Amino acid sequence: MKNLFSVAAVIAAAFCVAAGQPHVASPATNRLAQLTVRSPSGYENLTLFPLTGPASGSTSYRLLDEAIRSGQVKVQEKDGGQVNTVRMNNTGKTYVFGMAGEIVSGAKQDRMLQDDVLLPPGSGWLDVPVFCTEHGRWTGATMNFGTKGYMASGKVRGKASQTGSQEEVWAEVDAAHEGLGVATPSRAFAKVYEDKGAQEQAQPYIEKLDGLPALFPGAIGVAVAVGNQIVCVDVFGSPELFQKMWPKLLRSYVIDAMQSRAHGKMTVKQVQQFIRSAAGAQVTSQPTVGAGTLQRLSAPNASGSALVFKKTLVHLDLFPETNSDRGDGPAPRLDVRRQRTLE
């Protein structure tokens, strides 16, 4: 079928050779090479391209927000409050998956996870890197966090991933408020979800696109485009994990669309080309605070990360590489950006 496209691993390897870059096989790049881009669903300026491919990950992970609500996972401020660190403790008997960009609410200010994390059973207290998503508050009646099931938008997640800068994250959160006309003293990203006008504007998007996983039951992820620009790509180890994450993912993608005036449409071919290039990414690995390994991906057109556990993919994200909004040249290399100290 013309609207399907499978990116073979041999193509990814050939791309790297042609570009003069070493190719390191990994569960992340292998998964990108195996993806098939399906016919998109869209509403207004938001277009979602389902991605299918072989499933290899576990389906038994519990989601972070579910685990917090049930009391299985405790989340607290560290040492009375540190902007870029919170403490988490999984007291249960199952692994708990938290995705980069997921928001924990309360305590002294809302935070979002900096990276994907897989909390092992009986983890004890772990120091988890986060970014603040609420610039105007530093007080709270309790040191404990809860959850409202919110996810930062793709643009906020991309800025966090590519710059590692708290200031840049705050700037992107402010841009979301401005783009949607939301005013709040605390400047919390969560207020974008709770604003009545934003909720009314989001509803048609959600009604139109909520059923996407049912249309493609084998989908393990999605490529997200607003107008003629890719915002992000999210890929999971299994259709089951993707479906569990879908409601909060969709709402975050809708925020990207609502704050943008971008026009035009991405095509299946353009998404194919984006993923094919990213499948040749250079890969570096680093330990995580939980289970598994975090892999950083850097390609000429995209960068991102992947959480790998027992040699299988849990989740992968990609964000397009762009020049700085301030017009001061190309974005720094990923290895350079990762050396920046968090604010």
C-alpha positions as CSV (number, residue, x, y, z in Angstrom):
1,M,0.0,0.0,0.0
2,K,1.3,3.5,-0.9
3,N,0.4,4.9,2.5
4,L,2.6,2.5,4.3
5,F,6.3,2.7,4.7
6,S,8.7,0.3,6.6
7,V,12.2,1.7,7.3
8,A,14.6,-1.3,7.0
9,A,17.6,-1.5,9.2
10,V,19.9,-1.8,6.2
11,I,18.7,1.6,5.0
12,A,19.5,3.1,8.3
13,A,23.0,1.7,8.3
14,A,23.5,2.8,4.7
15,F,22.4,6.4,5.7
16,C,25.0,6.5,8.4
17,V,27.8,5.4,6.1
18,A,26.8,8.0,3.5
19,A,26.8,10.7,6.1
20,G,30.2,9.6,7.4
21,Q,28.8,8.9,10.9
22,P,29.4,5.7,12.9
23,H,26.2,3.7,13.4
24,V,25.8,2.0,16.8
25,A,23.0,-0.6,16.8
26,S,20.7,-0.3,19.8
27,P,17.2,-1.3,20.8
28,A,16.3,2.4,20.1
29,T,17.7,2.7,16.6
30,N,16.6,-0.8,15.7
31,R,13.1,0.0,16.7
32,L,13.1,3.2,14.5
33,A,14.4,1.2,11.6
34,Q,11.4,-1.2,11.9
35,L,8.7,1.3,12.1
36,T,5.9,1.6,9.6
37,V,4.2,5.0,9.2
38,R,0.5,4.7,8.7
39,S,-2.2,6.9,7.3
40,P,-2.7,10.0,9.5
41,S,-5.7,11.2,11.5
42,G,-6.1,14.9,12.0
43,Y,-8.2,17.9,13.2
44,E,-7.5,21.5,12.3
45,N,-3.7,22.0,12.4
46,L,-2.9,18.8,14.3
47,T,-2.0,15.7,12.4
48,L,-1.1,12.3,14.1
49,F,0.7,9.6,12.2
50,P,0.3,6.1,13.9
51,L,3.5,4.0,14.0
52,T,3.4,0.3,13.9
53,G,6.2,-2.3,14.4
54,P,7.2,-5.4,16.3
55,A,6.4,-5.3,20.0
56,S,9.1,-6.4,22.3
57,G,8.6,-4.6,25.6
58,S,6.8,-5.8,28.8
59,T,3.1,-4.9,29.2
60,S,3.1,-5.2,33.0
61,Y,4.4,-1.7,33.9
62,R,2.2,0.4,36.1
63,L,1.9,4.0,35.2
64,L,3.3,6.6,37.5
65,D,0.1,8.5,38.1
66,E,-1.8,5.3,38.9
67,A,0.9,4.3,41.4
68,I,0.9,7.7,43.1
69,R,-2.9,7.7,43.4
70,S,-3.0,4.2,44.9
71,G,-0.2,5.1,47.4
72,Q,2.3,2.6,45.8
73,V,4.7,5.4,44.9
74,K,5.5,8.2,47.3
75,V,6.9,11.5,46.0
76,Q,8.5,14.1,48.2
77,E,10.6,17.3,48.1
78,K,14.3,16.6,48.7
79,D,15.8,18.3,51.8
80,G,13.0,20.7,52.1
81,G,12.9,21.6,48.4
82,Q,15.4,21.5,45.5
83,V,14.2,22.8,42.2
84,N,15.6,20.1,40.0
85,T,15.3,17.0,42.2
86,V,12.5,15.1,43.9
87,R,12.5,11.9,45.9
88,M,10.4,8.8,44.8
89,N,9.8,5.5,46.6
90,N,8.1,2.6,44.9
91,T,6.8,0.5,47.8
92,G,5.0,-2.0,45.6
93,K,5.8,-5.3,43.9
94,T,5.5,-4.1,40.3
95,Y,7.7,-1.8,38.1
96,V,6.4,1.7,37.6
97,F,7.0,3.7,34.4
98,G,7.2,7.5,34.5
99,M,7.6,9.3,31.2
100,A,9.8,12.4,30.7
101,G,7.4,15.3,30.8
102,E,4.9,13.8,33.3
103,I,3.9,16.3,35.9
104,V,3.8,15.7,39.7
105,S,1.8,18.4,41.5
106,G,1.8,20.1,44.9
107,A,4.6,20.4,47.4
108,K,6.4,23.7,46.9
109,Q,5.9,23.8,43.1
110,D,4.9,21.5,40.3
111,R,7.6,19.5,38.5
112,M,7.9,17.3,35.5
113,L,10.2,14.3,35.0
114,Q,13.4,15.2,33.2
115,D,13.9,11.7,31.8
116,D,12.0,8.5,31.5
117,V,12.3,6.5,34.7
118,L,11.4,2.9,35.6
119,L,11.0,2.5,39.4
120,P,11.8,-1.1,40.4
121,P,9.7,-2.9,43.1
122,G,10.8,-1.9,46.6
123,S,13.0,0.8,45.2
124,G,13.6,2.7,48.4
125,W,14.0,6.5,48.1
126,L,15.5,7.6,44.8
127,D,16.6,11.1,43.7
128,V,14.8,11.7,40.4
129,P,15.9,14.7,38.1
130,V,13.0,17.0,37.3
131,F,12.3,20.4,35.9
132,C,10.0,23.0,37.5
133,T,6.8,23.8,35.6
134,E,5.5,26.4,38.0
135,H,7.7,29.4,38.2
136,G,5.6,31.7,40.5
137,R,5.3,29.6,43.6
138,W,7.7,28.2,46.2
139,T,5.6,27.3,49.2
140,G,3.3,24.5,50.2
141,A,1.4,23.0,53.1
142,T,3.1,19.7,52.5
143,M,6.3,18.3,51.1
144,N,4.4,15.5,49.3
145,F,3.4,15.5,45.6
146,G,0.3,14.2,44.0
147,T,-0.8,13.8,40.4
148,K,-3.5,15.2,38.1
149,G,-2.5,13.0,35.2
150,Y,-1.0,15.9,33.2
151,M,1.8,15.7,30.7
152,A,3.9,18.7,29.5
153,S,3.4,19.6,25.8
154,G,5.7,18.3,23.1
155,K,7.3,21.7,22.8
156,V,8.1,21.9,26.5
157,R,9.5,18.4,26.5
158,G,11.6,19.1,23.4
159,K,13.0,22.2,24.9
160,A,13.9,20.3,28.1
161,S,15.5,17.5,26.2
162,Q,17.5,19.6,23.8
163,T,18.8,22.3,26.2
164,G,18.8,20.8,29.7
165,S,18.0,24.4,30.8
166,Q,15.4,25.2,33.5
167,E,15.2,28.8,32.2
168,E,14.3,27.5,28.7
169,V,11.6,25.2,30.2
170,W,10.1,28.2,32.1
171,A,10.2,30.2,28.9
172,E,8.3,27.5,27.0
173,V,5.8,27.2,29.7
174,D,5.2,30.9,29.6
175,A,4.8,30.6,25.8
176,A,2.0,28.1,26.3
177,H,0.2,30.4,28.6
178,E,0.6,33.3,26.2
179,G,-0.4,31.2,23.2
180,L,-3.6,30.1,24.9
181,G,-4.4,33.3,26.7
182,V,-4.1,31.7,30.1
183,A,-3.2,34.0,33.0
184,T,-2.2,32.6,36.4
185,P,0.0,34.1,39.2
186,S,1.9,30.8,39.8
187,R,2.6,30.4,36.0
188,A,1.9,26.7,36.4
189,F,1.7,24.6,33.2
190,A,-1.1,22.6,34.9
191,K,-3.3,25.7,34.6
192,V,-3.3,25.4,30.8
193,Y,-5.3,22.1,31.3
194,E,-7.6,23.7,33.9
195,D,-8.5,26.9,32.1
196,K,-12.2,26.8,31.0
197,G,-11.5,28.5,27.6
198,A,-8.7,26.1,26.8
199,Q,-10.8,23.1,27.8
200,E,-13.6,24.2,25.4
201,Q,-11.1,24.7,22.6
202,A,-9.5,21.3,23.2
203,Q,-12.7,19.3,23.3
204,P,-13.2,19.0,19.5
205,Y,-9.6,17.8,19.0
206,I,-10.1,15.1,21.7
207,E,-13.4,14.0,20.3
208,K,-12.0,13.6,16.8
209,L,-8.7,11.9,17.7
210,D,-9.3,10.0,20.9
211,G,-10.1,6.8,19.0
212,L,-6.8,6.6,17.0
213,P,-5.4,3.6,18.9
214,A,-8.6,1.7,18.2
215,L,-8.2,2.4,14.5
216,F,-4.7,1.0,14.6
217,P,-4.7,-1.6,17.4
218,G,-1.1,-2.6,16.6
219,A,0.2,0.9,16.9
220,I,3.2,1.4,19.3
221,G,3.5,5.1,18.9
222,V,2.8,8.2,17.0
223,A,4.5,11.0,15.1
224,V,2.9,14.4,15.9
225,A,2.8,17.3,13.4
226,V,1.4,20.8,13.9
227,G,0.9,22.4,10.6
228,N,3.9,21.6,8.4
229,Q,6.2,20.9,11.3
230,I,6.9,17.7,13.3
231,V,6.7,18.4,17.0
232,C,7.7,15.1,18.4
233,V,7.7,11.3,18.0
234,D,6.8,8.9,20.8
235,V,7.4,5.1,20.5
236,F,6.7,2.5,23.1
237,G,7.7,-1.1,23.6
238,S,4.2,-2.5,23.2
239,P,0.8,-1.4,21.9
240,E,-0.6,-2.0,25.4
241,L,1.7,0.6,27.0
242,F,1.0,3.1,24.2
243,Q,-2.7,2.7,24.7
244,K,-2.4,3.2,28.5
245,M,-0.5,6.4,27.9
246,W,-2.7,7.7,25.0
247,P,-5.2,9.9,26.9
248,K,-2.6,12.1,28.6
249,L,-0.4,12.1,25.4
250,L,-3.3,13.3,23.2
251,R,-4.2,16.1,25.6
252,S,-0.5,17.3,25.5
253,Y,-0.4,17.2,21.7
254,V,-3.6,19.2,21.6
255,I,-2.0,22.0,23.7
256,D,0.8,22.1,21.1
257,A,-1.7,22.6,18.3
258,M,-3.9,25.1,20.1
259,Q,-1.0,27.5,20.9
260,S,0.4,27.4,17.3
261,R,-0.8,29.3,14.2
262,A,1.2,26.9,12.0
263,H,-0.4,26.1,8.6
264,G,0.1,23.4,6.0
265,K,0.3,19.7,6.4
266,M,3.0,17.1,6.8
267,T,2.9,14.1,4.5
268,V,3.5,10.5,5.1
269,K,6.6,10.7,2.9
270,Q,8.1,13.6,5.0
271,V,7.5,11.7,8.2
272,Q,9.2,8.6,6.6
273,Q,12.2,10.7,5.8
274,F,12.4,12.2,9.3
275,I,12.3,8.7,10.9
276,R,14.7,7.2,8.4
277,S,17.3,9.9,9.1
278,A,16.8,9.5,12.9
279,A,17.3,5.8,12.7
280,G,20.9,6.5,11.9
281,A,21.4,8.5,15.1
282,Q,24.6,8.2,17.2
283,V,23.8,6.6,20.5
284,T,25.4,7.1,23.9
285,S,24.2,5.3,27.0
286,Q,24.1,6.3,30.7
287,P,22.7,4.9,33.9
288,T,19.3,6.0,35.2
289,V,18.1,6.4,38.8
290,G,15.8,3.4,38.4
291,A,16.0,0.2,36.4
292,G,17.4,0.0,32.9
293,T,19.6,2.3,30.8
294,L,19.0,5.7,29.3
295,Q,20.2,6.1,25.7
296,R,20.7,9.5,24.1
297,L,20.1,9.8,20.3
298,S,21.7,12.5,18.2
299,A,21.2,12.8,14.4
300,P,21.5,15.7,12.1
301,N,17.7,16.2,12.0
302,A,16.6,15.0,15.4
303,S,17.6,14.2,19.0
304,G,16.0,12.4,21.8
305,S,16.3,9.6,24.3
306,A,15.2,6.0,24.9
307,L,14.7,4.0,28.1
308,V,15.9,0.4,27.6
309,F,15.3,-2.4,30.1
310,K,16.5,-5.9,29.7
311,K,17.6,-5.1,26.1
312,T,14.1,-4.1,25.1
313,L,12.7,-0.6,24.5
314,V,10.3,0.9,27.1
315,H,9.9,4.3,25.5
316,L,11.6,6.5,22.9
317,D,11.1,10.1,22.1
318,L,12.4,12.3,19.2
319,F,12.4,16.0,18.7
320,P,13.4,17.9,15.5
321,E,16.6,19.8,15.6
322,T,16.1,23.5,15.0
323,N,18.1,26.7,15.2
324,S,17.9,28.7,18.4
325,D,14.8,31.0,18.7
326,R,17.2,33.8,19.3
327,G,18.8,33.3,15.9
328,D,22.3,32.7,17.2
329,G,23.1,29.8,15.0
330,P,22.6,26.0,15.1
331,A,21.7,24.3,18.3
332,P,24.7,23.0,20.3
333,R,25.6,19.3,19.9
334,L,23.8,17.0,22.2
335,D,26.9,16.0,24.1
336,V,27.7,19.7,24.8
337,R,24.1,20.5,25.9
338,R,24.2,17.6,28.4
339,Q,27.1,19.2,30.2
340,R,25.1,22.3,31.1
341,T,24.4,22.6,34.8
342,L,20.7,22.7,35.7
343,E,19.6,26.0,37.1
